[in-house]
């Protein structure tokens, strides 16, 4: 983050007003004082320019215009260091100050040039000052000194990593698979069941696992995936379970790669009885416990993704809402793939794209962590299309969480 405090004035006797902006940069926070227009108030804004290889100046950011205000405040804004100066701390940067006009003939107040190396010298106790110069005015008036003095009071640079930075920097993505074995899927021995394995060895559950899993496994270093079923009666007691390991090994529910999940599914299916109800909250809370433990990490080393494949009939909606709202505070995301042709309105509700999800008590999810995808929309599309849609929001959710808590990858990337 680059935080700047800018002060500009003509002379101590002239009218002035203050403008504040936060945050350039990787980020800038700016406060300045500009002379009042002769017949009214100025409408100032800033432009930041980088110099191209052929010597031309290219604008990379323009602030909002603060109109007719004696004490305007700009909203925070960001510019990547790479965009501003190609990551070169000694590359020249040009800053121009304008007075906005509705007809487009914006008046230049003044300009100055600097570098990030120079800006970094600024601190709250030791500002860096620049003369804001309008060359046309300086040429016309012998007495002209400047259009004000700009004082940069603070400059700070922080690293904001990309998804690739986190993955390449040692962040481990841990994927868990949950499969719906409730009675609403239909008797697996019947050809109209979603769990019926056709003569060619597939069904919608297996296809979804393959399509998504082949992409998922590239982001999981050890390729060992916990795989659970829910909503079935499980031997030997035949009690209904909502988080049983598909390999029937509670002490080691991990499957070796996507092929291991497929094998566990095929072995599990004939040994259980599909039942109900369809409760999502137990398996969400199961993964959330591991994600909660990872909040003690000092770096961005662990992130958890739960993939739930379901026919869409959900029973514990209130408990699931509560579980998701709690999970939104953790390094965790949830992907729901809906198979079959059931009513998926409950799934759409859990996906926060239409607005923030709330728990039954009214608590709002602090971020959107659920992505819902109806499988049958991709039946005739390439397998990669389903995977791309399913995983579309994961990168921004990973980056959003770790940036919020200012956690860097175990292997720190260079400042960009």
C-alpha positions in Angstrom: 0.0 0.0 0.0 1.2 3.5 -0.8 -0.3 6.1 1.5 0.2 9.8 0.5 -0.7 13.0 2.3 -0.5 15.9 -0.2 -0.8 19.6 0.7 -0.9 22.3 -2.0 -1.4 26.1 -1.8 -0.6 29.3 -3.7 0.2 31.6 -0.8 -0.7 31.9 2.9 -3.1 34.7 2.1 -5.1 32.9 -0.5 -8.3 30.8 -0.1 -7.7 27.1 0.0 -9.5 23.9 0.8 -8.5 20.4 1.6 -8.9 17.2 -0.4 -8.3 13.8 0.9 -7.8 10.5 -0.9 -7.0 7.1 0.3 -5.2 4.9 -1.1 -2.9 4.5 -4.0 -1.0 1.4 -5.0 -0.7 -1.2 -4.2 -2.3 1.9 -2.5 -2.4 5.6 -2.0 -3.9 7.9 0.6 -3.8 11.6 -0.3 -4.7 14.9 1.3 -4.1 18.2 -0.4 -5.0 21.9 -0.3 -5.8 23.6 -3.5 -6.5 27.3 -4.2 -10.1 28.2 -4.6 -11.2 29.2 -8.2 -11.6 32.9 -8.7 -15.4 32.7 -9.1 -16.1 29.4 -7.3 -14.7 26.2 -6.0 -12.3 24.0 -7.9 -13.2 20.4 -8.9 -9.8 18.7 -8.6 -8.6 15.3 -9.5 -5.2 13.6 -9.9 -3.7 11.6 -12.8 -0.8 9.2 -12.3 1.3 8.5 -15.4 4.1 6.1 -16.2 6.7 6.6 -18.9 6.7 4.1 -21.8 9.8 2.7 -23.5 9.5 5.3 -26.3 9.4 8.2 -23.8 5.7 8.9 -23.9 3.6 9.3 -20.8 0.7 6.8 -20.2 -2.0 7.5 -17.7 -2.5 4.5 -15.4 -4.9 5.9 -12.8 -7.3 8.8 -12.5 -8.9 9.7 -9.2 -12.5 10.6 -8.8 -13.5 14.3 -9.1 -14.5 16.0 -5.9 -16.9 18.7 -7.0 -17.7 22.0 -5.3 -16.5 21.1 -1.9 -14.4 23.0 0.5 -13.4 19.8 2.3 -13.7 17.0 -0.3 -12.7 13.4 0.6 -11.7 10.9 -2.0 -12.5 7.2 -1.7 -9.6 4.7 -1.4 -8.1 3.6 -4.6 -5.4 1.1 -5.6 -2.7 1.0 -8.3 -0.3 -1.9 -8.6 3.4 -1.0 -8.4 4.0 -2.9 -11.6 1.4 -0.9 -13.5 2.7 2.4 -12.1 6.5 2.0 -12.6 7.0 -1.6 -14.0 8.1 -2.5 -10.5 11.2 -0.3 -10.9 11.5 1.8 -7.7 13.7 4.4 -9.6 11.4 4.7 -12.6 10.1 8.2 -13.0 6.4 8.8 -12.2 4.5 11.9 -13.2 1.6 13.2 -11.2 -0.8 15.9 -12.7 -3.4 17.9 -10.8 -6.4 19.1 -12.8 -9.5 21.2 -12.2 -12.4 19.4 -13.8 -14.7 21.2 -16.3 -18.0 19.7 -17.6 -17.1 20.5 -21.2 -13.9 18.4 -21.0 -11.5 21.4 -21.1 -10.0 20.5 -17.7 -7.5 23.1 -16.4 -4.1 21.9 -15.4 -3.3 23.1 -11.8 0.3 21.7 -11.9 2.5 18.7 -12.1 5.5 17.1 -10.6 7.7 14.1 -11.1 9.0 11.6 -8.6 10.0 8.0 -8.1 8.9 5.3 -5.6 12.3 5.4 -4.0 11.8 9.1 -3.3 8.2 8.6 -2.1 9.2 5.9 0.2 11.3 8.4 2.2 8.0 9.9 3.4 6.7 9.1 6.8 4.1 10.7 9.1 6.9 12.5 11.0 9.1 13.3 8.0 7.2 14.4 4.8 8.7 14.7 1.3 7.8 18.0 -0.5 7.4 18.7 -4.2 6.7 22.0 -6.0 3.6 21.7 -8.1 4.5 23.5 -11.4 2.4 24.8 -14.2 4.9 25.4 -17.0 2.6 27.8 -19.0 2.1 30.0 -16.0 5.8 30.0 -15.2 6.7 31.1 -18.7 4.1 34.0 -18.6 4.9 35.3 -15.1 8.4 36.2 -14.0 7.2 36.2 -10.4 5.7 32.7 -10.6 7.2 30.2 -8.2 4.8 27.3 -8.2 1.1 26.5 -8.0 1.6 25.1 -4.5 3.9 22.9 -2.5 2.8 19.3 -2.4 3.9 17.5 0.8 3.8 13.7 0.8 3.5 12.8 4.4 3.4 9.1 4.2 4.3 6.3 1.7 4.0 2.6 2.4 4.2 -0.4 0.1 2.6 -3.7 0.9 2.6 -6.9 -1.1 -0.8 -8.0 -2.4 -0.3 -11.5 -3.8 -2.2 -13.2 -6.7 -3.7 -16.7 -6.5 -0.6 -18.0 -8.4 1.7 -16.3 -5.8 0.0 -18.2 -3.0 0.0 -21.6 -4.8 3.6 -21.2 -6.0 4.6 -19.8 -2.6 3.7 -22.9 -0.7 0.0 -22.4 0.2 -1.5 -25.9 0.4 -5.1 -26.2 -0.9 -6.8 -29.0 0.9 -9.8 -30.5 -1.0 -12.5 -32.6 0.7 -15.3 -34.3 -1.2 -18.8 -34.9 0.1 -21.3 -37.2 -1.7 -25.0 -37.2 -1.2 -26.3 -40.7 -0.5 -29.9 -39.8 0.4 -32.9 -41.7 -0.7 -34.1 -38.9 -3.0 -31.4 -40.0 -5.5 -33.4 -43.2 -6.1 -32.5 -46.9 -5.7 -29.0 -47.4 -7.2 -30.2 -50.7 -8.8 -32.7 -48.8 -10.9 -31.6 -47.1 -14.1 -33.4 -43.9 -13.3 -31.4 -43.5 -10.1 -28.7 -40.8 -10.0 -26.4 -43.4 -8.3 -27.1 -46.0 -11.0 -23.9 -47.0 -12.7 -24.5 -47.5 -16.4 -23.0 -50.4 -18.4 -20.2 -48.0 -19.5 -19.4 -47.5 -15.8 -20.5 -43.9 -15.3 -23.3 -41.8 -13.6 -23.6 -38.1 -12.9 -21.9 -38.3 -9.6 -18.8 -40.1 -11.1 -18.7 -37.7 -14.0 -18.8 -34.7 -11.7 -16.1 -36.2 -9.5 -13.9 -36.8 -12.5 -14.5 -33.5 -14.2 -13.8 -31.3 -11.2 -11.3 -33.6 -9.6 -8.9 -33.7 -12.5 -8.4 -29.9 -12.1 -8.6 -29.9 -8.3 -5.8 -32.4 -7.9 -3.3 -30.1 -9.6 -3.6 -27.7 -6.7 -3.2 -30.3 -4.0 0.5 -31.2 -3.4 0.0 -34.6 -1.8 -3.1 -35.5 -3.9 -4.7 -37.2 -0.8 -8.3 -36.3 -0.5 -10.7 -36.9 2.4 -13.9 -38.3 0.9 -17.2 -38.5 2.9 -20.7 -39.6 2.2 -23.8 -38.3 4.0 -27.5 -39.2 4.4 -27.1 -43.0 4.3 -27.5 -45.9 6.7 -24.0 -47.3 7.3 -23.0 -50.8 8.5 -22.7 -52.4 10.9 -25.2 -50.6 13.1 -27.1 -49.2 10.1 -27.5 -45.8 11.7 -27.9 -42.8 9.5 -24.6 -40.8 9.2 -24.0 -37.4 7.7 -20.2 -37.5 7.5 -19.0 -41.1 7.1 -15.7 -41.8 5.3 -16.4 -43.5 1.9 -13.5 -45.9 2.5 -15.0 -46.8 5.9 -11.8 -45.8 7.7 -12.6 -43.1 10.2 -8.9 -42.7 11.3 -7.8 -42.3 7.7 -10.5 -41.1 5.3 -8.0 -40.0 2.7 -8.2 -41.4 -0.9 -5.2 -41.5 -3.2 -6.0 -39.1 -6.0 -9.2 -38.8 -7.9 -9.0 -42.4 -8.9 -8.9 -43.3 -5.2 -12.2 -41.3 -4.7 -13.8 -43.1 -7.6 -12.7 -46.5 -6.2 -14.0 -45.6 -2.7 -17.3 -44.5 -4.2 -17.8 -47.7 -6.2 -16.9 -49.9 -3.2 -19.1 -47.9 -0.8 -22.2 -47.7 -2.9 -23.4 -51.4 -2.6 -22.5 -51.5 1.1 -24.8 -48.7 2.3 -28.6 -48.0 2.3 -29.6 -44.6 0.8 -31.8 -42.9 3.4 -32.0 -39.3 4.7 -32.5 -36.6 5.6 -30.2 -34.4 3.5 -28.1 -32.5 6.0 -25.2 -30.3 4.8 -24.2 -28.7 8.1 -22.4 -31.7 9.6 -19.9 -32.1 6.7 -19.5 -28.3 6.5 -18.7 -28.1 10.2 -16.4 -31.1 9.8 -14.2 -29.2 7.3 -14.6 -26.0 9.2 -12.9 -27.5 12.3 -9.7 -28.0 10.3 -10.0 -24.6 8.7 -10.4 -23.0 12.2 -7.3 -24.7 13.4 -5.5 -23.2 10.4 -6.4 -19.7 11.5 -3.4 -20.0 13.9 -1.1 -20.0 11.0 1.3 -17.1 10.7 1.5 -17.4 6.9 -0.9 -18.3 4.1 0.0 -22.0 4.3 -3.4 -23.7 4.4 -6.8 -23.2 2.7 -9.7 -25.7 2.6 -12.2 -26.3 -0.2 -15.2 -28.6 0.3 -16.8 -30.0 -2.8 -20.4 -31.3 -2.2 -22.1 -33.2 -4.9 -25.9 -33.5 -4.3 -29.3 -33.9 -5.9 -30.4 -30.6 -4.4 -33.0 -31.6 -1.8 -31.7 -30.0 1.4 -33.3 -30.6 4.9 -31.3 -28.6 7.4 -31.3 -25.2 5.6 -31.1 -23.1 8.8 -28.3 -25.1 10.2 -26.5 -25.0 6.9 -26.9 -21.2 6.7 -25.4 -20.9 10.2 -22.5 -23.2 9.3 -21.7 -21.2 6.1 -21.8 -17.9 7.9 -19.3 -19.2 10.5 -17.2 -20.7 7.7 -17.0 -17.4 5.9 -14.6 -16.2 8.7 -12.2 -19.1 8.0 -9.8 -20.1 5.2 -12.4 -22.1 3.5 -14.6 -22.3 0.4 -17.6 -24.5 -0.5 -18.4 -25.8 -4.0 -21.8 -27.4 -4.6 -22.5 -29.3 -7.8 -26.1 -30.2 -8.3 -26.8 -33.4 -10.2 -30.2 -34.4 -11.6 -33.1 -32.2 -12.4 -34.5 -31.3 -9.0 -35.4 -27.9 -7.7 -32.1 -26.2 -6.9 -33.5 -23.0 -5.5 -32.1 -23.8 -2.0 -28.6 -24.1 -3.5 -29.0 -20.8 -5.4 -30.0 -19.2 -2.1 -26.8 -20.5 -0.4 -24.7 -19.1 -3.2 -24.2 -15.4 -2.1 -24.0 -14.0 -5.6 -27.4 -12.5 -5.3 -26.6 -10.8 -1.9 -25.0 -11.6 1.4 -26.1 -14.8 3.0 -27.5 -14.4 6.5 -27.8 -16.9 9.3 -31.2 -17.5 10.9 -30.1 -15.1 13.7 -29.4 -12.4 11.1 -25.6 -12.5 11.1 -24.2 -11.7 7.7 -21.5 -13.8 6.0 -18.4 -11.6 5.9 -17.6 -12.9 2.4 -19.1 -15.1 -0.3 -17.6 -18.6 0.0 -20.2 -20.7 -1.8 -20.3 -21.5 -5.6 -23.2 -23.5 -6.9 -23.2 -25.1 -10.4 -26.0 -27.2 -11.9 -24.3 -30.2 -13.5 -26.9 -30.8 -16.3 -26.1 -27.4 -17.8 -22.8 -28.8 -18.8 -23.8 -32.3 -20.0 -23.1 -31.5 -23.6 -20.1 -29.3 -22.9 -16.4 -30.3 -22.7 -15.4 -31.6 -19.3 -13.1 -28.6 -18.9 -16.1 -26.3 -19.0 -17.7 -27.7 -15.8 -14.4 -27.6 -14.0 -13.8 -24.0 -15.1 -17.2 -22.9 -13.9 -16.9 -24.8 -10.6 -13.5 -23.4 -9.8 -14.1 -19.9 -11.2 -14.5 -18.1 -7.8 -11.9 -20.1 -5.8 -8.9 -17.9 -6.7 -10.5 -14.7 -5.7 -11.9 -16.3 -2.5 -8.4 -17.5 -1.6 -6.8 -14.1 -2.3 -9.6 -12.2 -0.6 -9.2 -14.2 2.6 -5.4 -14.0 2.9 -5.3 -10.3 1.9 -7.9 -9.5 4.5 -5.7 -10.9 7.2 -2.4 -9.7 5.5 -1.0 -13.2 5.3 1.8 -13.9 2.8 2.8 -17.3 1.4 5.4 -19.3 3.3 7.8 -18.4 0.5 7.4 -14.6 0.3 7.1 -13.3 -3.3 9.1 -10.3 -4.3 7.4 -6.9 -4.2 5.6 -6.3 -7.5 
